[in-house]
Amino acid sequence: MEQSLGFESISIKQKKNRCSSRLDADTKSEIIRGIKVQIPLIAANMSTVINADFYIKLSELGAFGFLHRALQEADYVSEVLKVTKNCQWVPVSIGVGNDQYNLAQTLIKNGANVIVIDIAHGYSDTVIDLGKKLKTDFPHIKMVVGNTVNPDMMYEVEDFADAVKVGIAQGFACETKNTAGCTEKQFSAVLKFKELSKKMGLPIISDGALREPADLVKSIAAGANSAMAGSIFAACPESAADFFYEDAIATKKIYAGMASEYVQNKWKGGLKSGTCAEGGVRYLDVGKPVVQMLETWQGALRSGITYGGGIDIKSFQECVEFIRLI
């Protein structure tokens, strides 16, 4: 039986510092084939995390995100058009229902050029076939597929995917592990993709389990080109999450999993018959403005690169070693 380790179970082994200052450590990363960012953090495509305005802000600051799909089509197109007017990359999410190819086509016509097929259990023919068809019909777009923790998926998508999203049920508001019983700790999940990702030149996005800045460092060290997070972005005052008020004072942000009743009720009027909720609602303390949050997390990554003996992400991933914590 395989063993699975989380970020809390490992540490980066100290090596000789090759940077005269930690500010010299380069955090730029190719997060999707042909897309490089200065801060390899991606805001999750969740309705309580991101909207067009927040994405535009992230783009200006050197980070990234995906617009969520919990919208009526007209509202979705409106969000896309906002981003199209301001940003080079216009990233959107779709599902795999019968109408999703048509939705993707509409979004692309309105400027979308990066698409993630947003499925929790993404290792399936429906995801692979739709991704392949969209890439064939619209070769200029970037295609992201997932989620998976099975490296075999890489062989099936290598010829059309531009990134693969890795992680199941490690998100702060995800409850799939409590319902479907499927999950893996994120460090081990990412690590087993590392060699294959580099060999194929196919970036991986670590999705989930980011609770503190060190978790970003360990995600990148394990082989991810970037890490996707929800709660750390949702807590920012500028995020799409609603404020929760106590005595007329905004003290919390309401963060909800996309498979929660909270989101499904707002989006679709309730859960689909025969299914159960696989997400919950969390009340987060209002955090720092996003510019300060990103500065902290990028600073942590710079520092981690120096501790691991690297000067940039490529050298860091090549020379890093790990210690198992007991």
N, C-alpha and C positions, 0 to 999 in steps of 0.2 A: 504494500500500500504506500502510495506517495506521501511525503510529508510536505507541509505548506507553511512557509514562514512569512510573517508580516513585517512591516518596517520596524516595529517595536522589538523584534527578535534579532536584529542585526545592526552592526555598526560598520562604518567605513574605517579601514585600517590606516593609521597615519603613515604617510610617506614624506620624503623630503620635499619641501616647498620649492617649486620652480619659478614662482612669481615673486618679484620684488615687492609687490603690493597686491592684496587680494582684488583691488580694483582693476588689475591687469588681466584677471581671469575673464575669458570671453564666454558669454552665455548664449551667444547666437546659435540657433539650431534650425535645421530643416525639418519642420514639424510635419509637413506634407510634401510630397515630391514637388519641387519647384517653388515652395513657399517657405521662406526663412523669416524668423522673428527674433527680436532681441531677448525677449523673456518667454521661455517655453512653457507658459501656463495658458490653459485654454478654459474659458468659462463654459460650464456645461450648458447644453441646450435644454434648459428647464424654464418653465414659465415663471418660477419664483427666483430666477437668477438673471435672465438676460432679456433685453429688448433692443431695438435698433439703436436707441440713444446710448445705451450702455456699451454695446458692441463698438460703436464709433469711438467712444472714449477709450476703450481697451486698445483699439487699433492705433490710436494716436499715441498711446503710451508704450507701444511695442509688444503688446500681448495679443491674444486671439480669443475667439469664441464662435459659437454656432447659434444662429437664431433657432428658437424652438418652434414646434409645429402645432402647439395647442391653440390654434387660431382658426377662425373662419377664413376661407380663401381670400376674400377681398381685403381683410385686415392683414393677412400674411403678405400679400402683394404690396400693400402700403408700407409695411416694415421693410421689405426688400428694396423698394424704391428709395426709401430714406438712406439706406446704406449705400446703394448704388451711386448716389450723388456725392458721397463723401469718401469712399474707400476703394482701394484696388481690388481687394478680395471681398466677395459677398457670399458668406457661408450659410447654408440653410439645411434643414432637416426634413426628411420624408420617412414614411413608413413603407409597408409592403402590400397594402390593400389594393384592390382592383383599380382604384382611381389614382394611385400614387404616381404612376408614370405620367399621367396627364397633369397632375399637380407639379411634378418636377419640370415638365415642359413649360408650363406657365411661368414658374419661377425663373427658369433660365431665360425665357423671352424678356423678362423684366429685370435682368441683370445678374441673377445668381450664377456664380461660377465655381463654387465649391459645394458639394452635396455630401452629407452623411446620411446613410441609411440607418435610422435611429431605432434599433431593435435590441432589446435586452438579451435575447437568445439569438444572436446574429449568425451563428454557424448553421446555415440552412440553404437549400437550393433556391428558395424564394428570394433571399437576400443576394446570393451570388448571381442568379439569373437577371435580376433587376439591375444590379450594379453593372454587369457586363453589357446589357442592352443600352443603358444610359450612356456609358462610356463610348460605345460603338456609334450611337446616334449623335452624340454631342462630344466629340473627341477633345474639345478645348477645355472641358470642365475637369476639375479635380474630384476624384471619387474616394470617399472614406467609407469603410465598411466595418461592421462589428455589431455587437460585442462578442468577444470570444476569449477563452483561456486555453484553447486547443491550437497549438502551432500548426496542425495539419491544414487549417483553413488558409494559411499563407500560400500553400502550393496551389490552391484552387482560385486564388484572387490575384496572384502575382502579375498576371498579364494585363490587368485592367485597373486595379486599385492603386491609389496614391498614398494611402495610409490605412492601417488597421487599428481598430480600437480594442484594447485589451483590458479585461476586468469584468467580473460578475459579482454583483451584490456586496461591494465594498464601500459603496456610497453611504454617507451619513444618514440619508433618509430612505435608503433602500431596505426592503424587508424580504427580498427574494430568498435569502438564506433561511428565513424563518417560515416561509411558505413552501417554496419548491424544493428547498433543501440543497440547493446548488450554490457553491461559492468556492473561491480559493483566496488565500491571503495574497495581498498584492505584490509583495516583493518576489515571491516564488513564481507567481503568474507571469510577471514581466521578464524575469531572468531567463526563463526557458525559451523566450522569443529572441533573445539578444543575438545569438550567433546567426540565426536564420535571417533576421532583419538586416544585419550588416551584409551578409552574403548576397541577399537579393536587392539590396538598396531600397527596401520597402520600409518606410518609417512606421513606428508604432507609437500609439498614444496610450499612455497608462491612464485608465479611467477609474478613479475611486481611491479612497483611503488616505486622502491628504487632510491631515488634521493639524500638522505643524510644519514649519518650513523645512525641517530635516527630511520630511517625507518626500518633498520634491527632489531634494538632493539624492536620496536613495532610489527614487524612481528613475532618474536620469542615469545614475550609476549602474542600475540593473539592466539598462539597455534601451529605455524609452527615449524617444526624441522630444517628447513633451509629456505633460501631465494635465489631465482634465480634472476640474474640481467644481463642486457646486457650493457647498456651505461657506467656504472662505470668501467667495464672491458675493453670495446672497447677503452676507452680513454687512457688506459695504453700504453706506447710506444711499449711494446712487443706483444700487441694483434694482431689478424689477420686483423684488420681494416686497409685499405690503408691510407697512409698519403695524405693530401691535401696541396699543396705547393703554397705559395705566395711569389713572388720574390725569387724563388729558396730556400725558407725556409719552412720547414715542420711546419705549424702552427696549423693544424687541423687533426682529424681523421674522416674518412667517415664511419658513422654508419647507417645501413639500416635494416628495418624490412624484415623478410623473405618473406612476402607477398607483398613486394614492387616491382615496375617495375624494379628497379635497380638490385635486386637479381634475380628475375625471368628471366630477359633478359640474365643474365650471365649463369644461371643454365639451363633453358629450352628454351631459345630463345624467350621468351615473355610470357605474361599471357595466361592462358587457355581460349579459346573462351567461351563467355558467363559469364565470371567472371570479377570482378573489383579488382584493387589493394587495399589491406587492410593494407598496410604499407608504410612508407615514408622514406626519407633520412634526416639525421641530421648531421651537422658538429660540432664535439666536439673539444673543446680545448684539446690539448695534456696534459694528466694528469701526475701524479707521476708514477714512476715504480711500478709494481704490488706488490712487496714486501712491499713498503711503504704504498700503498693503503690498503692492507690487514691488516697491522699493525694498521692503523688508525681505520678501521672498527671493527676489533677484540677488540681494546681498548675501543671503544664506547660501544660495547656489554658488556664487563666486567663492565664498569661504570654503564650502565643501569641496569644490574643484581643487583648491590649493592643498587641503588636507589629504586628498587622494592622490596627489602628485601630478595633477594635470595642469594644463595652461588654457585649455578650452574643452568643450564637451567631447570631442573626438578622442583627444589624448586621455582625458579623464576616464572614459569608458574602456579604453585599451589597457590602462595600467592599474585601475582600481582593484583593491582586494577587500574582502569582507571578513568580519569577525562575528561568530555566533554568540549572542548574549544569553546568559543563563539567568 
